[in-house]
């Protein structure tokens, strides 16, 4: 089995039970999952948006999730910038792509542009 790198779009969909979350959750069953440290900040931003739109359970869900998320893959920012430039991605998205490449991992994302870059 290859390791899996998950991005914030996919994990947020699972956590907040968004459309397609069942398929994503099945994809991760029994896998070793990695993400850059950035994931915690991105999920915090997703929860902030959910709270602003009336999702009252978002703070508790986020708190639990952030406690469960353990150490994540380290990122080499210069390498990430090269990936960002080459793939035409933001540095944030490139960090997921770089980590997947460095681990030889599959990339799990709902971001079509990031997914397409991961197939190159």
C-alpha positions in Angstrom: 0.0 0.0 0.0 1.2 3.5 -0.8 0.9 6.3 1.8 -1.8 8.9 1.2 -1.6 12.7 1.4 -4.9 14.3 2.1 -5.6 18.0 1.6 -7.9 20.3 3.5 -10.7 20.1 0.9 -11.0 16.4 1.2 -10.6 16.2 5.0 -13.1 19.1 5.6 -15.6 17.3 3.4 -15.3 14.2 5.6 -15.3 16.1 8.9 -18.3 18.3 8.0 -20.2 15.4 6.2 -20.3 17.2 2.8 -21.3 15.6 -0.5 -18.8 12.8 -1.5 -17.5 12.4 2.0 -18.5 8.7 2.1 -16.4 7.9 -0.9 -13.4 9.8 0.6 -13.7 8.1 3.9 -13.7 4.7 2.2 -10.6 5.7 0.3 -8.8 6.4 3.5 -9.8 3.2 5.4 -6.7 1.4 6.6 -4.3 3.9 5.0 -1.4 5.7 6.5 -2.4 9.3 6.0 -0.1 12.3 5.8 -0.5 16.1 5.4 1.6 19.1 5.7 1.4 21.1 8.9 -0.5 23.7 6.9 -3.6 21.4 7.1 -4.3 22.5 10.6 -4.4 26.2 9.6 -6.6 25.4 6.5 -9.0 23.4 8.6 -9.2 26.2 11.1 -10.1 28.6 8.3 -12.8 26.2 7.1 -14.3 26.0 10.6 -14.3 29.8 10.8 -16.3 30.0 7.6 -18.7 27.3 8.8 -19.2 29.2 12.1 -19.9 32.5 10.2 -22.6 30.6 8.2 -24.3 29.2 11.3 -22.7 25.8 11.7 -22.8 25.7 15.5 -21.0 22.4 15.9 -17.9 23.6 13.9 -15.8 24.7 16.9 -16.3 21.4 18.8 -15.6 19.3 15.6 -12.5 21.3 14.8 -11.2 21.1 18.4 -11.6 17.3 18.4 -10.0 17.0 15.0 -7.0 19.1 15.8 -6.4 17.0 18.9 -6.4 13.9 16.8 -4.2 15.1 14.1 -0.7 14.1 15.0 2.6 15.1 13.5 2.5 15.8 9.8 5.1 15.7 7.1 7.7 18.4 7.1 7.9 20.7 4.1 11.0 22.2 2.4 9.7 25.6 1.3 12.2 26.1 -1.5 11.2 22.8 -3.1 7.5 23.7 -2.6 8.1 27.0 -4.4 9.6 25.2 -7.3 6.6 22.9 -7.5 4.3 25.9 -7.3 6.0 27.6 -10.2 6.2 24.5 -12.3 2.6 23.4 -11.7 1.1 26.8 -11.6 -0.3 26.3 -8.1 -0.4 28.3 -5.0 2.3 27.5 -2.5 -0.4 26.1 -0.2 -1.6 23.6 -2.8 2.0 22.9 -3.9 2.9 21.8 -0.4 0.4 18.9 -0.6 1.7 18.0 -4.1 5.3 18.2 -2.9 4.6 16.0 0.1 2.9 13.4 -1.9 5.8 13.3 -4.4 8.4 13.1 -1.6 6.6 10.2 0.0 5.6 8.4 -3.2 2.0 8.8 -1.9 -1.4 9.1 -3.6 -3.0 12.6 -3.3 -6.6 12.7 -2.0 -8.2 16.1 -2.9 -11.5 17.6 -4.1 -9.6 20.4 -5.8 -9.7 19.6 -9.5 -6.7 21.8 -10.3 -4.6 20.2 -7.6 -5.7 16.7 -8.7 -4.8 17.4 -12.3 -1.3 18.7 -11.3 -0.9 15.5 -9.2 -1.4 13.4 -12.3 1.4 15.1 -14.3 
